[in-house]
Amino acid sequence: MSEGTRITRTVDTDLDVDELWSLVADGEGWASWMVDEADVEVVPGAAGTVVDDGVARTVRIDELDEHRLTFTWWPATRPELVSAVELVVLPAVGGSQLQVTETALSASAVRPIAWDVRLMLLVAQALAVYV
Protein backbone atom coordinates (compact mmCIF):
# COMPACT_ATOMS: atom_id res chain seq x y z
CA MET A 1 0.00 0.00 0.00
CA SER A 2 1.44 3.34 -0.96
CA GLU A 3 1.41 6.28 1.42
CA GLY A 4 -2.01 7.89 1.52
CA THR A 5 -4.33 9.77 3.81
CA ARG A 6 -3.22 9.36 7.44
CA ILE A 7 -4.85 10.19 10.74
CA THR A 8 -3.41 9.76 14.20
CA ARG A 9 -5.36 9.88 17.44
CA THR A 10 -4.25 9.31 21.03
CA VAL A 11 -6.09 8.80 24.28
CA ASP A 12 -4.73 8.67 27.82
CA THR A 13 -6.19 6.24 30.34
CA ASP A 14 -5.73 5.47 34.03
CA LEU A 15 -5.12 1.82 33.13
CA ASP A 16 -1.66 0.34 33.35
CA VAL A 17 -0.11 -0.73 30.05
CA ASP A 18 -1.08 -4.39 30.40
CA GLU A 19 -4.69 -3.60 31.29
CA LEU A 20 -5.07 -1.35 28.24
CA TRP A 21 -3.30 -3.92 26.05
CA SER A 22 -5.83 -6.56 27.11
CA LEU A 23 -8.60 -4.39 25.61
CA VAL A 24 -6.66 -3.79 22.39
CA ALA A 25 -5.35 -7.31 21.77
CA ASP A 26 -8.68 -9.14 22.21
CA GLY A 27 -10.55 -9.37 18.89
CA GLU A 28 -13.84 -10.28 20.55
CA GLY A 29 -13.34 -7.39 22.97
CA TRP A 30 -13.16 -4.94 20.07
CA ALA A 31 -16.98 -4.98 20.11
CA SER A 32 -16.88 -3.19 23.46
CA TRP A 33 -15.09 -0.15 22.06
CA MET A 34 -13.91 -0.26 18.45
CA VAL A 35 -16.64 -1.84 16.33
CA ASP A 36 -20.27 -2.94 16.62
CA GLU A 37 -19.50 -6.66 16.19
CA ALA A 38 -16.24 -8.60 15.91
CA ASP A 39 -15.26 -12.08 14.79
CA VAL A 40 -11.48 -11.96 14.55
CA GLU A 41 -8.63 -13.66 16.37
CA VAL A 42 -5.73 -11.30 17.02
CA VAL A 43 -2.83 -13.40 15.75
CA PRO A 44 -0.56 -12.55 12.79
CA GLY A 45 -2.00 -13.78 9.51
CA ALA A 46 -5.50 -14.30 10.88
CA ALA A 47 -8.48 -12.94 8.99
CA GLY A 48 -11.91 -12.13 10.28
CA THR A 49 -14.84 -9.82 9.99
CA VAL A 50 -16.21 -6.91 11.94
CA VAL A 51 -19.23 -4.68 11.61
CA ASP A 52 -18.22 -1.03 11.88
CA ASP A 53 -20.99 1.56 11.95
CA GLY A 54 -23.29 -0.92 10.23
CA VAL A 55 -20.77 -1.83 7.51
CA ALA A 56 -19.29 -5.34 7.29
CA ARG A 57 -15.51 -5.12 7.03
CA THR A 58 -12.87 -7.74 6.35
CA VAL A 59 -9.91 -7.61 8.76
CA ARG A 60 -6.45 -9.12 8.36
CA ILE A 61 -4.06 -9.09 11.32
CA ASP A 62 -0.65 -8.09 9.95
CA GLU A 63 1.69 -7.77 12.95
CA LEU A 64 1.50 -8.34 16.68
CA ASP A 65 4.41 -7.21 18.83
CA GLU A 66 4.65 -6.31 22.49
CA HIS A 67 1.98 -3.63 22.90
CA ARG A 68 1.74 -2.99 19.11
CA LEU A 69 -0.85 -4.34 16.71
CA THR A 70 -1.26 -3.65 13.00
CA PHE A 71 -4.13 -4.76 10.83
CA THR A 72 -5.57 -4.03 7.43
CA TRP A 73 -9.30 -3.64 6.92
CA TRP A 74 -11.77 -2.74 4.21
CA PRO A 75 -15.51 -2.79 3.58
CA ALA A 76 -16.41 -6.30 2.39
CA THR A 77 -18.06 -4.90 -0.73
CA ARG A 78 -15.48 -2.13 -1.36
CA PRO A 79 -11.95 -3.59 -1.19
CA GLU A 80 -10.57 -0.49 -2.91
CA LEU A 81 -11.20 1.36 0.39
CA VAL A 82 -8.49 -0.60 2.19
CA SER A 83 -6.65 1.03 5.07
CA ALA A 84 -3.92 -0.01 7.50
CA VAL A 85 -4.34 0.57 11.23
CA GLU A 86 -1.64 0.62 13.88
CA LEU A 87 -2.56 0.47 17.57
CA VAL A 88 0.27 1.14 20.03
CA VAL A 89 -0.06 1.04 23.81
CA LEU A 90 2.47 3.27 25.56
CA PRO A 91 3.21 4.03 29.20
CA ALA A 92 2.07 7.45 30.37
CA VAL A 93 2.16 9.41 33.61
CA GLY A 94 -0.53 7.90 35.80
CA GLY A 95 -1.47 5.13 33.38
CA SER A 96 -1.15 4.43 29.69
CA GLN A 97 -1.86 5.86 26.27
CA LEU A 98 -3.29 4.34 23.10
CA GLN A 99 -1.97 5.76 19.85
CA VAL A 100 -4.00 4.94 16.74
CA THR A 101 -2.76 5.62 13.22
CA GLU A 102 -4.87 4.77 10.18
CA THR A 103 -3.45 5.12 6.67
CA ALA A 104 -5.63 4.78 3.58
CA LEU A 105 -5.21 4.86 -0.16
CA SER A 106 -8.27 7.05 -0.60
CA ALA A 107 -9.54 9.84 1.62
CA SER A 108 -12.96 8.20 1.86
CA ALA A 109 -11.46 5.12 3.54
CA VAL A 110 -10.52 7.03 6.72
CA ARG A 111 -13.16 8.65 8.89
CA PRO A 112 -11.38 10.66 11.63
CA ILE A 113 -14.56 11.21 13.65
CA ALA A 114 -15.02 7.46 13.91
CA TRP A 115 -11.72 7.13 15.81
CA ASP A 116 -12.71 9.95 18.14
CA VAL A 117 -15.88 8.06 19.06
CA ARG A 118 -14.06 4.72 19.33
CA LEU A 119 -11.50 6.15 21.74
CA MET A 120 -14.23 7.65 23.92
CA LEU A 121 -15.83 4.20 24.05
CA LEU A 122 -12.48 2.66 24.97
CA VAL A 123 -12.13 5.00 27.94
CA ALA A 124 -15.69 4.25 29.04
CA GLN A 125 -15.04 0.50 28.70
CA ALA A 126 -11.82 0.81 30.69
CA LEU A 127 -13.65 2.58 33.49
CA ALA A 128 -16.41 -0.04 33.53
CA VAL A 129 -14.01 -2.98 33.56
CA TYR A 130 -11.26 -1.79 35.83
CA VAL A 131 -12.96 0.53 38.33
C-alpha positions, 0 to 999 in steps of 0.5 A: 500500500502506498502512502495515503491519507493518514490520521493519528489519534491518542487517548490517555487512560488510568489503566496500566499498560497491560490492562489497556493492552488486554482491551486492544489485543482481544478481537472479541473485545473490540466490540466493546469499544472499536466496532459494533461486532467482531469475529477476529482472532488477534494473531498474525496472519488471521483474517476475520470480519467486523461490523463497523458503523453498520458496515461489514468489514474484512480484517487481516491481522498483519503484525503483533508485537509487544503492545503494538498491533497492526491490521488491514481492513476494508468494507467487504463490498469495497476492497478499494477502500483498504486502510492499514491501522496501527494500535500502540499502547504506551506508558504514560504518567498515571497510566497508559496511552493508546496511539491509533494511526490509520493510513488509507489509499483514498480519503474516503477510507478514513473517517477521523470522527469514527476514531474519536468516538471509538476512543471515547468508548475505549475510555468508558469501557476501561472505566467499567471494567477496571474501576 
